[in-house]
Amino acid sequence: MALTDTFTRNTKHSGAPAGDKHSDGGGMYLHITKAGKYWRMNYRFAGKQKTLALGVYPAVSLAKARQGRDKARELLAQGTDPSAAKREDQQATAAAAANTFETVAREWLVKTEPERAAITQLKVSTWLEKDAFPFIGNMPISTIKPRDVLDRVVRKVEARGAVDTAHRLKQLCGQVFRYAVATGSAERDVTQDLKGALTATTTQHFAAITEPKQAGDLMRSIAAYTGHSCTLAALKLSALVFVRPGELRTGAKVIQFKAA
């Protein structure tokens, strides 16, 4: 005879050492002991008798326990052991909880550190620690939605007027998500859905010297410079190699190191 909510709520432990079992059909029963009331389901798989735990009453109601039983019976019909499926689900949940955004991001920072200059590594780490970790850092990365990144992270940065930083932070989050996809911690890069969601950055163009006379004036100004000798050498060298200031500084350090 099927159980009822009233019976489930009111029935007590009889005092029997092994407890009392009240069947609901389909292999499911309510097991009542001195410690509490437990939903269980007996079934056979691969010729062996097994028992599946469906939850504890009243946290799991009679209706919820029946849903668990029906799901288990569907798995059995498909040739799947419900106990094994439950174990896999628990392991997946534990793995997701362990792979938070911050955990994956810090792993990514370590893995990719050799690709950056030390100052860039510090800047990237600071952006994440200041503007991302406090808001989505403790969330399992597989559960984060595009709106989480948009509302909790990048729009907060955009709101304080740092539009360029907001775009850079979105790109950083995207790199973390792509690393998570590669390592199996996430299904996709959710930042791909944020295209066009931020205010466009304003590009600033700097005037270039295109007239020979102006180039001559610049070279005479460099020659007349009376500041530090290293700065003077860098200015003269930049006119010959046409590289960015950062590249010029890095190249000079390498030359200096090799000379030493």
C-alpha positions as CSV (number, residue, x, y, z in Angstrom):
1,M,0.0,0.0,0.0
2,A,1.4,3.4,-1.0
3,L,2.4,5.8,1.8
4,T,0.7,9.1,2.6
5,D,2.1,12.4,3.8
6,T,0.1,12.1,7.0
7,F,1.5,8.6,7.8
8,T,5.0,9.6,6.9
9,R,4.8,12.6,9.3
10,N,3.2,10.8,12.2
11,T,4.6,7.3,12.2
12,K,7.2,6.7,15.0
13,H,10.0,4.2,15.6
14,S,8.6,1.1,17.2
15,G,11.8,0.5,19.1
16,A,13.0,-2.5,17.0
17,P,16.8,-2.6,16.8
18,A,16.8,-2.9,13.0
19,G,14.2,-0.2,12.6
20,D,10.9,-0.3,10.8
21,K,10.4,-0.4,7.0
22,H,7.2,0.9,5.3
23,S,6.9,0.2,1.6
24,D,5.7,2.7,-1.0
25,G,6.0,0.5,-4.0
26,G,8.6,0.2,-6.8
27,G,11.2,-0.9,-4.4
28,M,11.0,2.3,-2.3
29,Y,10.4,2.3,1.4
30,L,10.6,4.5,4.5
31,H,13.2,3.2,7.0
32,I,12.5,4.5,10.5
33,T,15.2,4.1,13.2
34,K,15.9,5.8,16.5
35,A,18.1,8.3,14.7
36,G,15.5,9.4,12.1
37,K,13.5,8.6,8.9
38,Y,15.3,7.6,5.7
39,W,14.1,7.0,2.2
40,R,15.6,3.9,0.6
41,M,15.1,1.9,-2.6
42,N,16.0,-1.7,-3.2
43,Y,16.8,-2.8,-6.8
44,R,18.8,-5.4,-8.7
45,F,21.6,-4.6,-11.1
46,A,23.8,-7.1,-12.9
47,G,22.3,-9.9,-10.8
48,K,23.1,-8.2,-7.5
49,Q,20.8,-6.8,-4.8
50,K,21.5,-3.2,-4.1
51,T,20.1,-0.3,-2.0
52,L,19.9,3.3,-3.1
53,A,19.7,6.2,-0.6
54,L,17.0,8.7,-1.7
55,G,17.3,11.2,1.2
56,V,16.2,11.9,4.7
57,Y,12.8,12.9,5.8
58,P,11.6,15.7,6.3
59,A,14.3,17.4,4.2
60,V,13.2,15.1,1.4
61,S,9.5,14.9,1.2
62,L,7.5,11.8,0.0
63,A,6.9,13.5,-3.4
64,K,10.7,14.2,-3.8
65,A,11.6,10.7,-2.8
66,R,9.2,9.3,-5.4
67,Q,10.8,11.5,-8.0
68,G,14.2,10.0,-7.0
69,R,12.8,6.5,-7.3
70,D,11.3,7.2,-10.7
71,K,14.6,8.6,-12.0
72,A,16.4,5.6,-10.7
73,R,14.0,3.2,-12.4
74,E,14.6,5.2,-15.7
75,L,18.3,4.7,-15.3
76,L,17.8,1.0,-14.7
77,A,15.8,0.8,-17.9
78,Q,18.7,2.3,-19.7
79,G,21.1,-0.2,-18.2
80,T,22.7,2.3,-15.8
81,D,23.3,1.6,-12.1
82,P,21.6,4.4,-10.1
83,S,24.1,4.1,-7.3
84,A,27.0,4.6,-9.7
85,A,25.2,7.5,-11.4
86,K,24.7,9.1,-8.0
87,R,28.4,8.7,-7.1
88,E,29.4,10.3,-10.4
89,D,27.0,13.3,-9.8
90,Q,28.4,13.8,-6.3
91,Q,32.0,13.7,-7.7
92,A,31.1,16.2,-10.4
93,T,29.5,18.5,-7.8
94,A,32.6,18.3,-5.6
95,A,34.9,19.0,-8.5
96,A,32.8,22.0,-9.6
97,A,32.8,23.4,-6.0
98,A,36.6,23.0,-5.9
99,N,37.2,24.7,-9.3
100,T,36.1,28.2,-8.4
101,F,36.9,31.1,-10.7
102,E,39.6,32.3,-8.4
103,T,41.2,28.8,-8.2
104,V,41.3,28.4,-12.0
105,A,42.4,32.1,-12.5
106,R,45.4,31.7,-10.1
107,E,46.3,28.4,-11.9
108,W,46.2,30.2,-15.2
109,L,48.3,33.1,-13.9
110,V,51.0,30.6,-12.8
111,K,50.9,28.7,-16.1
112,T,51.1,31.8,-18.3
113,E,53.5,33.8,-16.2
114,P,56.6,33.1,-18.4
115,E,54.7,34.8,-21.3
116,R,54.6,38.2,-19.5
117,A,57.0,40.7,-18.2
118,A,57.0,40.9,-14.4
119,I,55.3,44.3,-14.4
120,T,52.5,43.0,-16.6
121,Q,52.1,39.9,-14.4
122,L,51.6,42.2,-11.4
123,K,49.1,44.4,-13.3
124,V,47.1,41.4,-14.5
125,S,47.1,39.8,-11.0
126,T,46.0,43.1,-9.4
127,W,43.1,43.6,-11.8
128,L,41.8,40.1,-11.0
129,E,42.3,40.4,-7.3
130,K,40.8,43.8,-7.0
131,D,37.9,43.7,-9.5
132,A,37.0,40.0,-10.1
133,F,37.8,37.8,-7.2
134,P,35.7,39.7,-4.6
135,F,32.6,39.3,-6.8
136,I,32.8,36.0,-8.7
137,G,36.0,34.4,-7.2
138,N,34.2,31.9,-5.0
139,M,31.7,30.8,-7.6
140,P,32.3,27.4,-9.4
141,I,33.6,28.5,-12.8
142,S,31.2,26.0,-14.5
143,T,28.2,27.8,-13.0
144,I,29.1,31.4,-14.0
145,K,26.8,33.0,-16.5
146,P,27.6,35.9,-18.9
147,R,25.4,38.2,-16.7
148,D,27.6,37.4,-13.7
149,V,30.7,38.7,-15.4
150,L,28.8,41.7,-16.9
151,D,27.0,42.9,-13.8
152,R,29.3,41.8,-11.0
153,V,32.7,42.6,-12.6
154,V,33.1,44.6,-15.8
155,R,30.2,47.1,-15.3
156,K,31.4,47.9,-11.8
157,V,34.7,49.0,-13.3
158,E,33.0,50.8,-16.2
159,A,30.8,52.7,-13.7
160,R,33.8,54.3,-12.1
161,G,34.9,55.7,-15.5
162,A,37.6,53.1,-16.2
163,V,36.2,52.0,-19.6
164,D,39.5,50.8,-21.0
165,T,40.2,48.8,-17.8
166,A,36.7,47.2,-18.0
167,H,37.4,46.0,-21.6
168,R,40.8,44.6,-20.5
169,L,39.3,42.9,-17.5
170,K,36.7,41.3,-19.8
171,Q,39.5,40.0,-22.0
172,L,41.3,38.6,-18.9
173,C,38.2,36.8,-17.7
174,G,37.8,35.4,-21.2
175,Q,41.4,34.0,-21.1
176,V,40.6,32.4,-17.8
177,F,37.4,30.8,-19.2
178,R,39.2,29.5,-22.2
179,Y,41.9,27.9,-20.0
180,A,39.0,26.4,-17.9
181,V,37.5,24.9,-21.1
182,A,40.9,23.5,-22.1
183,T,41.3,21.9,-18.7
184,G,37.8,20.6,-18.4
185,S,36.6,22.9,-15.7
186,A,34.1,24.8,-17.9
187,E,32.1,24.1,-21.0
188,R,32.6,27.5,-22.8
189,D,33.9,31.0,-22.6
190,V,30.8,33.0,-21.4
191,T,32.5,36.3,-22.1
192,Q,31.9,35.7,-25.8
193,D,28.3,36.7,-25.1
194,L,29.3,40.1,-23.9
195,K,30.3,41.7,-27.2
196,G,28.9,45.1,-27.5
197,A,27.8,45.2,-23.8
198,L,30.3,47.8,-22.8
199,T,30.9,51.4,-23.8
200,A,33.3,51.5,-26.7
201,T,36.8,52.8,-25.9
202,T,37.9,56.1,-27.4
203,T,40.9,55.8,-29.6
204,Q,43.4,58.6,-29.2
205,H,45.6,59.3,-32.2
206,F,49.0,61.0,-31.8
207,A,50.3,63.3,-34.6
208,A,53.1,61.9,-36.6
209,I,56.0,63.8,-38.1
210,T,55.7,63.6,-41.9
211,E,57.7,66.6,-43.1
212,P,61.5,66.4,-43.5
213,K,61.9,69.8,-41.9
214,Q,60.0,68.7,-38.8
215,A,62.2,65.5,-38.6
216,G,65.3,67.7,-38.7
217,D,63.9,69.9,-35.9
218,L,63.3,66.8,-33.8
219,M,66.8,65.5,-34.3
220,R,68.3,68.9,-33.4
221,S,66.2,68.9,-30.3
222,I,67.4,65.5,-29.4
223,A,71.1,66.5,-30.0
224,A,70.5,69.6,-27.7
225,Y,69.0,67.5,-24.9
226,T,71.0,68.0,-21.7
227,G,69.3,65.3,-19.5
228,H,70.5,61.9,-18.4
229,S,72.9,60.3,-20.8
230,C,70.9,57.0,-21.0
231,T,67.8,59.0,-22.0
232,L,69.8,60.8,-24.7
233,A,71.2,57.5,-26.0
234,A,67.6,56.0,-26.1
235,L,66.3,59.0,-28.0
236,K,69.0,58.8,-30.6
237,L,68.5,55.0,-30.9
238,S,64.8,55.3,-31.3
239,A,65.2,57.4,-34.4
240,L,67.2,54.6,-36.0
241,V,65.2,51.5,-35.0
242,F,61.6,52.8,-34.8
243,V,60.4,50.7,-31.9
244,R,58.0,51.4,-29.0
245,P,59.5,52.9,-25.8
246,G,58.9,49.7,-23.9
247,E,60.5,47.6,-26.5
248,L,63.5,49.9,-26.5
249,R,63.9,49.7,-22.7
250,T,63.6,45.9,-22.8
251,G,66.2,45.6,-25.6
252,A,68.6,47.8,-23.7
253,K,68.3,45.6,-20.7
254,V,69.1,42.5,-22.7
255,I,72.1,44.2,-24.3
256,Q,73.3,45.4,-20.9
257,F,72.8,41.9,-19.4
258,K,74.8,40.2,-22.2
259,A,77.5,42.8,-21.9
260,A,77.8,42.1,-18.2
